[in-house]
Amino acid sequence: LYFLHGLFGNDHRWIDRGGKELFDRLTADGTIGPFIVVLPNGGETFYINSQDGKDRYEDFFVQELVPFIDHQYRTIATRDARGISGLSMGGYGALHLAMRHPDLFGSVAATSAVLIPALPNPIPTEGRWQFYSRILSHAFGSPLNQAYWEANSPLTLAKDPSKFRGLKIYFDVGDQDRYGFEKGAAILDEILSKENYPHTYALRSGGHGWEFLDQYMKYSLSFQWHWLKQAEQRTSVKAEADKH
């Protein structure tokens, strides 16, 4: 499982905020089984190739990181045995990467994902959006490139589910998300439902970020384990059959 941190986080965030402790508890009580968790550092990249071409994080992730992990560790190197999850910016990244690379990932779980239907036009030069535009400019251009935002958005990618058939999708969000991302999550649910694409969506009581994830990460981890376990079982059956 690849877990992608949120904005202003890093590869230590999941451990520092209790992710490993929860993982260990759920493993100990049998809610989930053991699996590898990979914690990459995504900076402020949104896990995509930047609009100016200078920071090609998506290329790195797909072409270098995943092959390295499969070479270095005892993985089952198939899409069904590989999941991706993320929080906030990482939720955006998880959905984006899974929908764009269904050959790599069999399951995706996104919490409080940065899902914005459209950037305001023009972008306000003061207040909250002044801050947002500075953060987003790293990946989406300065000034912000509306077309590049839309092309990479999971809300756009979800409109053509033929490109990610078979991908298992879970996403949840707080009903009091301080950034209003529950609106985008509802739109994603609507898009996938309109396309009759199976998915799991939950609007839960709570806010944004790790305070929310602390309460509900057990659901996304259980979702991922459900599909990883099936992949593991299929691999075991095939290995046994190959012996005979």
Residue frames as qw, qx, qy, qz and C-alpha x, y, z in Angstrom:
[[0.000, 0.889, 0.458, 0.000, 0.00, 0.00, 0.00],
 [0.377, 0.244, -0.009, 0.894, 1.34, 3.42, -0.99],
 [0.201, -0.813, -0.495, 0.230, 0.15, 6.13, 1.42],
 [0.354, 0.478, 0.125, 0.794, 0.42, 9.74, 0.22],
 [0.270, -0.453, -0.467, 0.709, 0.65, 12.52, 2.79],
 [0.142, 0.897, 0.417, 0.028, -1.18, 15.85, 2.66],
 [0.310, 0.787, -0.071, 0.528, 0.10, 19.37, 2.06],
 [0.175, -0.774, 0.422, -0.439, 2.84, 20.48, 4.51],
 [0.901, -0.324, 0.274, -0.091, 3.37, 16.83, 5.43],
 [0.224, 0.645, -0.717, -0.138, 6.21, 14.48, 4.58],
 [0.689, 0.113, -0.704, -0.131, 7.12, 10.81, 4.55],
 [0.216, 0.050, -0.801, 0.556, 7.21, 10.74, 8.39],
 [0.410, -0.205, 0.076, -0.886, 3.72, 12.17, 8.88],
 [0.779, -0.163, -0.474, -0.376, 1.86, 8.84, 8.83],
 [0.666, -0.093, -0.630, 0.388, 4.08, 7.45, 11.58],
 [0.137, 0.137, -0.379, 0.905, 4.28, 10.68, 13.62],
 [0.468, -0.166, 0.024, -0.868, 0.50, 11.07, 13.69],
 [0.572, -0.120, 0.681, -0.442, -0.25, 7.52, 14.82],
 [0.744, 0.350, -0.325, -0.467, -0.81, 5.75, 11.51],
 [0.455, 0.307, -0.832, 0.085, 1.60, 2.94, 12.35],
 [0.207, -0.094, 0.768, -0.599, 0.12, 2.51, 15.84],
 [0.707, 0.226, 0.195, -0.641, -3.36, 2.12, 14.35],
 [0.675, 0.402, -0.563, -0.257, -2.02, -0.23, 11.67],
 [0.215, 0.270, -0.891, 0.297, -0.37, -2.38, 14.36],
 [0.428, 0.030, 0.615, -0.662, -3.55, -2.47, 16.46],
 [0.764, 0.321, -0.040, -0.558, -5.72, -3.47, 13.50],
 [0.572, 0.389, -0.719, -0.069, -3.19, -6.15, 12.55],
 [0.011, -0.221, 0.857, -0.465, -2.99, -7.46, 16.12],
 [0.521, 0.147, 0.567, -0.621, -6.77, -7.80, 16.49],
 [0.412, 0.162, 0.862, 0.247, -7.14, -9.43, 13.06],
 [0.390, 0.740, 0.269, -0.477, -9.11, -6.61, 11.41],
 [0.568, 0.748, -0.304, -0.160, -6.44, -6.47, 8.71],
 [0.949, -0.073, 0.072, 0.299, -3.52, -8.70, 7.80],
 [0.440, -0.615, 0.265, 0.599, 0.11, -7.71, 7.36],
 [0.653, 0.629, 0.268, 0.327, 1.18, -5.83, 4.26],
 [0.521, -0.057, 0.027, 0.851, 3.91, -3.40, 3.25],
 [0.070, 0.940, 0.308, -0.130, 3.18, 0.33, 3.59],
 [0.573, 0.194, 0.146, 0.782, 5.27, 2.69, 1.45],
 [0.135, -0.885, -0.304, 0.325, 5.46, 6.33, 2.56],
 [0.561, 0.353, 0.194, 0.724, 6.88, 8.58, -0.19],
 [0.158, -0.590, -0.185, 0.770, 7.62, 12.28, 0.26],
 [0.402, 0.614, 0.569, 0.370, 5.58, 14.30, -2.25],
 [0.235, -0.083, -0.028, 0.968, 6.41, 17.85, -1.12],
 [0.342, 0.504, 0.293, -0.737, 3.83, 20.21, -2.66],
 [0.027, -0.191, 0.758, 0.624, 3.68, 18.36, -5.98],
 [0.725, 0.172, 0.176, -0.643, 0.11, 17.04, -5.74],
 [0.643, -0.114, 0.751, 0.101, 1.83, 13.88, -7.02],
 [0.680, 0.675, 0.286, -0.001, 1.59, 15.02, -10.64],
 [0.590, 0.145, 0.209, 0.766, 4.02, 16.31, -13.25],
 [0.062, -0.645, -0.223, 0.728, 4.16, 20.08, -12.80],
 [0.505, 0.800, 0.300, -0.123, 2.71, 22.30, -15.48],
 [0.144, 0.901, -0.360, -0.196, 6.10, 23.86, -16.21],
 [0.900, 0.321, -0.291, 0.045, 7.69, 20.41, -16.62],
 [0.122, 0.693, -0.592, 0.393, 10.35, 21.04, -13.98],
 [0.353, -0.274, 0.783, -0.432, 9.06, 18.62, -11.35],
 [0.648, 0.091, -0.584, -0.480, 7.94, 15.32, -12.91],
 [0.402, -0.302, 0.725, -0.471, 6.74, 13.60, -9.75],
 [0.871, 0.180, 0.204, -0.408, 4.21, 11.37, -11.49],
 [0.725, 0.527, -0.444, -0.012, 6.89, 10.06, -13.86],
 [0.046, 0.506, -0.766, 0.393, 9.20, 9.41, -10.89],
 [0.633, -0.153, 0.540, -0.533, 6.47, 7.60, -8.98],
 [0.900, 0.295, 0.106, -0.303, 5.39, 5.36, -11.85],
 [0.744, 0.572, -0.337, 0.074, 8.70, 4.76, -13.59],
 [0.327, 0.517, -0.650, 0.451, 11.12, 4.67, -10.66],
 [0.381, -0.377, 0.572, -0.621, 9.51, 4.33, -7.22],
 [0.894, -0.007, 0.159, -0.418, 7.09, 1.46, -7.87],
 [0.849, 0.359, -0.380, 0.071, 9.67, -0.65, -9.77],
 [0.176, 0.537, -0.652, 0.505, 12.24, 0.04, -7.01],
 [0.593, -0.298, 0.477, -0.577, 9.87, -1.13, -4.27],
 [0.957, 0.139, -0.009, -0.255, 9.03, -4.29, -6.22],
 [0.685, 0.480, -0.488, 0.249, 12.74, -4.97, -6.76],
 [0.068, 0.518, -0.604, 0.602, 13.80, -4.19, -3.18],
 [0.455, -0.176, 0.612, -0.622, 11.02, -5.82, -1.15],
 [0.112, 0.095, 0.986, 0.077, 9.01, -9.02, -1.07],
 [0.466, 0.306, 0.131, -0.819, 6.00, -7.74, -2.96],
 [0.540, 0.389, 0.735, 0.133, 3.47, -9.36, -5.25],
 [0.097, -0.361, 0.270, 0.887, 4.18, -7.22, -8.29],
 [0.067, 0.449, 0.770, 0.448, 0.68, -7.11, -9.77],
 [0.178, -0.401, -0.103, -0.893, -1.92, -4.35, -9.88],
 [0.673, -0.499, -0.419, -0.350, -4.38, -6.30, -7.70],
 [0.759, -0.369, -0.363, 0.395, -1.78, -6.65, -4.96],
 [0.366, 0.018, -0.085, 0.927, -0.94, -2.94, -5.01],
 [0.090, -0.841, -0.532, -0.039, -3.15, -0.26, -3.45],
 [0.306, 0.251, -0.091, 0.914, -2.79, 3.49, -3.03],
 [0.290, -0.788, -0.533, 0.108, -4.27, 5.77, -0.35],
 [0.353, 0.231, -0.098, 0.902, -3.89, 9.39, 0.65],
 [0.187, -0.714, -0.524, 0.426, -5.06, 12.28, 2.77],
 [0.061, 0.855, 0.078, -0.510, -6.08, 15.72, 1.44],
 [0.297, 0.723, -0.484, -0.393, -3.46, 16.54, -1.23],
 [0.146, -0.279, 0.945, 0.086, -2.53, 12.86, -0.98],
 [0.536, 0.384, 0.693, -0.292, -6.15, 11.90, -1.54],
 [0.491, 0.766, -0.101, -0.402, -6.10, 13.92, -4.74],
 [0.107, 0.614, -0.749, -0.225, -2.81, 12.25, -5.69],
 [0.397, -0.046, 0.911, -0.100, -4.08, 8.75, -4.91],
 [0.606, 0.568, 0.467, -0.303, -7.21, 9.17, -7.06],
 [0.370, 0.805, -0.301, -0.353, -5.22, 10.83, -9.85],
 [0.019, -0.514, 0.843, 0.156, -2.50, 8.16, -9.97],
 [0.465, 0.095, 0.867, -0.152, -4.91, 5.24, -9.66],
 [0.594, 0.651, 0.344, -0.325, -7.26, 6.51, -12.38],
 [0.360, 0.806, -0.381, -0.275, -4.36, 7.37, -14.69],
 [0.238, 0.478, -0.846, -0.010, -2.42, 4.15, -14.05],
 [0.850, -0.172, 0.178, -0.464, -4.92, 1.34, -13.45],
 [0.836, 0.303, -0.450, 0.081, -2.26, -1.08, -14.70],
 [0.289, 0.400, -0.641, 0.588, -0.36, -0.33, -11.48],
 [0.208, -0.099, 0.623, -0.747, -3.10, -0.07, -8.84],
 [0.248, -0.315, -0.883, -0.245, -6.04, -2.33, -8.13],
 [0.338, -0.747, -0.568, 0.073, -7.52, -0.25, -5.31],
 [0.215, 0.377, -0.128, 0.892, -7.58, 3.36, -4.16],
 [0.371, -0.718, -0.564, 0.170, -8.78, 5.01, -0.95],
 [0.239, 0.419, -0.030, 0.875, -8.89, 8.79, -0.57],
 [0.339, -0.664, -0.567, 0.351, -9.67, 10.74, 2.59],
 [0.079, -0.861, -0.149, 0.480, -10.59, 14.45, 2.52],
 [0.612, 0.178, 0.430, 0.640, -9.27, 14.64, -1.05],
 [0.002, 0.500, -0.063, -0.863, -8.65, 18.06, -2.59],
 [0.275, 0.431, 0.774, 0.374, -11.59, 17.97, -5.00],
 [0.098, 0.553, 0.127, -0.817, -12.42, 21.41, -6.36],
 [0.617, 0.575, 0.538, -0.012, -14.90, 21.46, -9.27],
 [0.509, 0.685, 0.153, 0.499, -13.32, 24.57, -10.84],
 [0.442, -0.219, -0.200, 0.847, -10.83, 27.24, -9.89],
 [0.114, 0.846, 0.353, -0.384, -12.39, 30.71, -9.51],
 [0.490, 0.243, 0.380, 0.746, -11.92, 32.91, -12.56],
 [0.446, 0.631, -0.507, 0.381, -10.32, 35.30, -12.03],
 [0.684, -0.231, -0.563, 0.402, -8.35, 34.02, -9.03],
 [0.313, -0.936, -0.123, -0.103, -8.85, 36.41, -6.08],
 [0.523, 0.538, -0.366, 0.550, -5.65, 38.26, -5.20],
 [0.155, -0.458, 0.534, -0.693, -6.37, 38.46, -1.48],
 [0.779, -0.246, 0.247, -0.521, -7.76, 36.38, 1.34],
 [0.806, -0.184, 0.560, -0.049, -7.74, 32.59, 1.34],
 [0.836, 0.502, 0.200, 0.091, -7.32, 32.21, -2.42],
 [0.200, 0.885, -0.409, 0.099, -4.18, 34.31, -2.40],
 [0.469, -0.504, 0.717, -0.113, -2.68, 31.63, -0.14],
 [0.847, 0.194, 0.487, -0.083, -4.16, 28.77, -2.18],
 [0.664, 0.746, -0.054, -0.002, -2.83, 30.09, -5.47],
 [0.006, -0.788, 0.611, -0.074, 0.69, 30.33, -4.08],
 [0.610, -0.259, 0.740, -0.117, 0.53, 26.71, -2.91],
 [0.801, 0.406, 0.430, -0.095, -1.08, 25.41, -6.09],
 [0.390, 0.856, -0.269, -0.206, 1.33, 27.28, -8.36],
 [0.352, -0.523, 0.765, 0.135, 4.06, 24.71, -7.67],
 [0.483, 0.110, 0.858, 0.135, 2.14, 22.07, -9.61],
 [0.398, 0.660, 0.637, 0.028, -0.41, 23.97, -11.68],
 [0.429, 0.482, 0.251, 0.722, 1.48, 27.02, -12.94],
 [0.207, -0.677, -0.286, 0.646, 1.82, 30.67, -12.04],
 [0.546, -0.113, 0.279, -0.782, -0.62, 32.14, -12.79],
 [0.546, 0.028, 0.811, -0.208, -2.73, 29.05, -12.18],
 [0.229, 0.168, -0.710, -0.644, -3.51, 27.18, -15.37],
 [0.681, 0.060, 0.328, -0.652, -7.23, 26.33, -15.29],
 [0.816, 0.331, -0.353, -0.317, -6.98, 23.88, -18.18],
 [0.412, 0.361, -0.800, 0.244, -4.09, 22.01, -16.51],
 [0.342, -0.152, 0.661, -0.651, -6.02, 21.84, -13.25],
 [0.788, 0.172, 0.131, -0.577, -9.07, 20.39, -14.97],
 [0.706, 0.406, -0.557, -0.163, -7.07, 17.91, -17.06],
 [0.320, 0.283, -0.830, 0.360, -5.44, 16.40, -13.95],
 [0.478, -0.240, 0.403, -0.742, -8.45, 16.55, -11.62],
 [0.142, 0.067, 0.983, -0.091, -9.94, 13.23, -10.47],
 [0.448, 0.514, 0.454, -0.574, -13.34, 14.82, -11.18],
 [0.480, 0.604, -0.371, -0.517, -12.36, 15.02, -14.86],
 [0.125, 0.330, -0.928, -0.122, -10.70, 11.60, -14.97],
 [0.354, 0.141, 0.838, -0.390, -13.76, 9.98, -13.37],
 [0.579, 0.480, 0.081, -0.654, -15.93, 10.94, -16.34],
 [0.684, 0.441, -0.513, -0.275, -14.29, 8.23, -18.46],
 [0.679, -0.437, 0.547, -0.220, -14.28, 5.11, -16.27],
 [0.939, 0.341, -0.035, -0.018, -13.54, 2.90, -19.28],
 [0.426, 0.705, -0.475, 0.312, -9.92, 3.94, -18.74],
 [0.072, -0.441, 0.758, -0.475, -9.76, 2.48, -15.22],
 [0.835, -0.153, -0.303, -0.432, -12.13, -0.51, -15.37],
 [0.832, -0.102, -0.511, 0.191, -11.68, -2.86, -12.44],
 [0.220, 0.336, -0.456, 0.795, -10.22, -0.22, -10.11],
 [0.449, -0.601, -0.651, 0.116, -11.75, -0.52, -6.63],
 [0.114, 0.491, -0.062, 0.861, -12.58, 2.96, -5.31],
 [0.448, -0.660, -0.553, 0.242, -13.24, 4.20, -1.76],
 [0.228, 0.357, -0.135, 0.896, -13.38, 7.80, -0.58],
 [0.362, -0.720, -0.572, 0.149, -14.65, 9.59, 2.51],
 [0.186, 0.425, -0.061, 0.884, -14.78, 13.14, 3.79],
 [0.133, -0.343, -0.654, 0.661, -15.99, 15.09, 6.80],
 [0.055, 0.765, 0.599, 0.229, -19.32, 16.89, 6.76],
 [0.198, -0.964, -0.064, 0.166, -17.55, 19.87, 8.34],
 [0.748, 0.108, 0.159, 0.635, -14.43, 19.90, 6.16],
 [0.177, -0.752, -0.113, 0.625, -12.97, 23.38, 6.63],
 [0.110, -0.318, 0.525, 0.782, -12.05, 23.62, 2.95],
 [0.644, 0.380, 0.121, -0.653, -15.45, 22.48, 1.71],
 [0.126, 0.343, -0.860, -0.356, -14.05, 19.37, 0.02],
 [0.409, 0.237, 0.839, -0.270, -17.25, 17.50, 0.85],
 [0.537, 0.639, 0.081, -0.544, -18.81, 19.33, -2.11],
 [0.338, 0.573, -0.668, -0.334, -16.22, 17.89, -4.49],
 [0.166, -0.121, 0.973, -0.110, -16.57, 14.43, -2.95],
 [0.532, 0.428, 0.566, -0.461, -20.32, 14.57, -3.52],
 [0.524, 0.666, -0.247, -0.471, -19.69, 15.49, -7.17],
 [0.123, 0.420, -0.887, -0.148, -17.27, 12.57, -7.58],
 [0.357, 0.137, 0.875, -0.296, -19.89, 10.26, -6.11],
 [0.558, 0.591, 0.253, -0.525, -22.45, 11.69, -8.52],
 [0.378, 0.626, -0.550, -0.404, -20.16, 11.27, -11.55],
 [0.007, 0.245, -0.969, -0.021, -19.30, 7.65, -10.73],
 [0.430, 0.294, 0.745, -0.417, -22.94, 6.84, -9.91],
 [0.546, 0.625, -0.022, -0.557, -24.09, 8.34, -13.21],
 [0.392, 0.525, -0.710, -0.258, -21.58, 6.09, -14.98],
 [0.944, -0.184, -0.077, -0.261, -22.83, 3.11, -12.92],
 [0.530, 0.457, -0.627, 0.341, -19.28, 2.61, -11.68],
 [0.766, -0.515, -0.382, 0.048, -19.12, 0.65, -8.39],
 [0.304, 0.456, -0.410, 0.729, -17.50, 2.58, -5.56],
 [0.501, -0.586, -0.576, 0.272, -17.76, 3.25, -1.82],
 [0.109, 0.520, -0.057, 0.845, -18.40, 6.81, -0.64],
 [0.471, -0.588, -0.604, 0.259, -18.95, 7.96, 2.94],
 [0.031, -0.680, 0.075, -0.729, -19.77, 11.40, 4.28],
 [0.633, -0.320, -0.615, 0.345, -18.75, 11.16, 7.92],
 [0.332, -0.927, -0.165, -0.064, -19.10, 13.39, 10.94],
 [0.687, -0.450, 0.085, 0.564, -15.99, 15.51, 11.36],
 [0.084, 0.903, -0.141, -0.396, -13.57, 18.03, 9.91],
 [0.693, 0.674, -0.253, 0.039, -10.40, 17.85, 7.83],
 [0.214, 0.702, -0.630, 0.253, -6.94, 16.35, 8.10],
 [0.374, 0.176, -0.876, 0.249, -5.44, 14.00, 10.64],
 [0.361, -0.042, 0.566, -0.740, -8.10, 14.75, 13.25],
 [0.794, 0.219, -0.049, -0.565, -10.55, 13.20, 10.81],
 [0.659, 0.362, -0.655, -0.082, -8.23, 10.43, 9.65],
 [0.039, -0.297, 0.824, -0.481, -7.48, 9.37, 13.23],
 [0.610, 0.063, 0.468, -0.637, -11.15, 8.52, 13.65],
 [0.812, 0.392, 0.170, -0.397, -11.82, 6.82, 10.35],
 [0.237, 0.613, -0.708, -0.259, -8.61, 5.42, 8.84],
 [0.452, -0.102, 0.874, -0.146, -9.65, 1.96, 10.01],
 [0.700, 0.508, 0.384, -0.323, -12.29, 1.95, 7.26],
 [0.513, 0.758, -0.341, -0.216, -9.90, 2.77, 4.42],
 [0.078, -0.513, 0.855, -0.023, -7.30, 0.31, 5.72],
 [0.596, 0.105, 0.756, -0.251, -9.96, -2.41, 5.97],
 [0.679, 0.657, 0.081, -0.318, -11.09, -1.61, 2.43],
 [0.320, 0.718, -0.604, -0.134, -7.55, -1.93, 1.14],
 [0.294, -0.327, 0.888, -0.135, -6.90, -5.15, 3.05],
 [0.752, 0.305, 0.461, -0.359, -10.06, -6.72, 1.63],
 [0.719, 0.670, -0.114, -0.146, -8.68, -6.41, -1.91],
 [0.119, 0.691, -0.710, 0.065, -5.01, -7.05, -1.06],
 [0.559, -0.204, 0.762, -0.253, -6.03, -10.25, 0.73],
 [0.830, 0.426, 0.275, -0.234, -7.88, -11.49, -2.35],
 [0.513, 0.755, -0.406, -0.039, -4.83, -10.83, -4.50],
 [0.176, -0.555, 0.792, -0.187, -2.64, -12.66, -2.03],
 [0.726, 0.028, 0.629, -0.277, -4.98, -15.65, -1.99],
 [0.785, 0.594, 0.017, -0.174, -5.10, -15.82, -5.80],
 [0.278, 0.743, -0.606, 0.053, -1.31, -15.73, -5.90],
 [0.416, -0.367, 0.795, -0.245, -1.09, -18.56, -3.36],
 [0.821, 0.272, 0.429, -0.261, -3.56, -20.70, -5.30],
 [0.655, 0.716, -0.224, -0.091, -1.67, -20.11, -8.55],
 [0.026, 0.674, -0.728, 0.127, 1.67, -20.96, -6.91],
 [0.617, -0.145, 0.728, -0.260, 0.21, -24.18, -5.53],
 [0.822, 0.476, 0.223, -0.217, -1.26, -25.08, -8.93],
 [0.433, 0.781, -0.446, -0.055, 2.08, -24.41, -10.62],
 [0.334, -0.504, 0.787, -0.123, 3.74, -26.99, -8.35],
 [0.663, 0.131, 0.727, -0.119, 1.52, -29.67, -9.85]]
